[in-house]
Amino acid sequence: MRTVVITGGTDGIGKGLALHHLREGARVFVVGSTPDKGEAWLAEAGALSAGDRARFLQVDLTSVDATGELVEAVRSSCSVVDQLVLCAQRYRLFGPRTVTPDGFEHSFALSYLSRYALGHGLRALLEAAPRPVIMNVGTPGVPLGRMYWDDLQLTRRHSGTKATLQSFRANDLLGVAFPFVHADTRISYIGYHPGVVATGKPAHLPQPLRALTKAGFALFATPVAKAVAPMARLLDEPPGPGFTAHRGSRQLPLKGQPFDPEAALRLHHLTEDLVSRR
Ligand SMILES: NC(=O)c1ccc[n+]([C@@H]2O[C@H](COP(=O)([O-])OP(=O)(O)OC[C@H]3O[C@@H](n4cnc5c(N)ncnc54)[C@H](OP(=O)(O)O)[C@@H]3O)[C@@H](O)[C@H]2O)c1
């Protein structure tokens, strides 16, 4: 039986994929921070007669220690992970800079650092799978945002938009770095852009942006069930070891600054240093 771990698996795209995998007979661990959403997901799993294959892990992924405990919890529950899907995110486009108890800027911690820790932390379990894959869901190939190398925590020039976009670019570099750091890896590391998908994401935006985004989603966004179909195909038939980037069914060229290996290794080493000095 395949084992799939999905962060952000209690809502939106992650939840759509989690239910898909349950229907396909996999064992599915979903991670989210809200107990009610976890309970609701478990109830849906029960309704699919898949309750015995469904597990909810309540974790606040903004915390480095909690993410480390999650890695240990997965390690102690199984010896193989076939697919790791990274979807947890919460946009904070407005408002003041928020810092986690570890001292990291919120978007950096949740959207980038937790994905760094989970990909590297669960690598050994993934390497034991026949066709291991990590899918990091974000916006690869979108030419917005950049790394603020001299101030990754945005202490001097914070805005929520800058922080969110920097976390997207950091995830592109995370994927690029992965096969350089683990030269013998068998893991297919996929950076994936799902397009605009009608999830509950607007609920966390302030008004009037919330209403505008909801209206935009109603008109233009792809329903979750449709958006997860190409993701599931890619997860089941991954391209093979190394990093690739995709938008929907289209593979993207790995050109330019967002996919620069030197920048990717620079971020990897800076991150190692940040985590060890915490
Ligand atoms: N929707 C789109 O149009 C779109 C477009 C491009 C890229 N994406 C990417 O696709 C991914 C999924 O997006 P989505 O729209 O499906 O998101 P969503 O519906 O807002 O779901 C976000 C998930 O992340 C979890 N989460 C948030 N904060 C967390 C925390 N501190 N600890 C643990 N889990 C946390 C949420 O659970 P809790 O609420 O319980 O914490 C929820 O399960 C994201 O990476 C996003 O950037 C989405």
The ligand as an ORCA input file, in Angstrom:
! r2SCAN-3c Opt
* xyz 0 1
  N      -5.354     28.287     -4.787
  C      -4.661     28.806     -5.768
  O      -5.186     29.473     -6.686
  C      -3.160     28.605     -5.821
  C      -2.430     29.155     -6.906
  C      -1.048     28.955     -6.979
  C      -0.412     28.211     -5.986
  N      -1.143     27.702     -4.943
  C      -0.413     26.945     -3.898
  O      -1.086     25.736     -3.597
  C      -0.887     25.401     -2.219
  C      -2.233     25.105     -1.573
  O      -3.041     26.269     -1.696
  P      -4.608     26.225     -1.324
  O      -5.234     27.335     -2.081
  O      -5.121     24.840     -1.453
  O      -4.559     26.621      0.229
  P      -5.729     26.626      1.336
  O      -7.014     26.127      0.780
  O      -5.683     27.961      1.985
  O      -5.193     25.523      2.381
  C      -4.026     25.784      3.107
  C      -3.687     24.577      3.974
  O      -2.504     24.891      4.715
  C      -2.721     24.575      6.089
  N      -1.956     25.478      6.951
  C      -1.989     26.835      6.995
  N      -1.202     27.298      7.973
  C      -0.648     26.201      8.579
  C       0.234     26.012      9.663
  N       0.738     27.057     10.368
  N       0.594     24.752     10.016
  C       0.090     23.682      9.333
  N      -0.749     23.792      8.285
  C      -1.123     25.043      7.916
  C      -4.226     24.798      6.262
  O      -4.721     24.087      7.403
  P      -5.120     24.917      8.751
  O      -6.019     26.022      8.308
  O      -5.743     23.923      9.632
  O      -3.817     25.390      9.306
  C      -4.763     24.195      4.972
  O      -4.868     22.790      5.101
  C      -0.151     26.589     -1.592
  O       1.215     26.297     -1.516
  C      -0.382     27.715     -2.584
  O       0.671     28.651     -2.599
  C      -2.486     27.874     -4.833
*
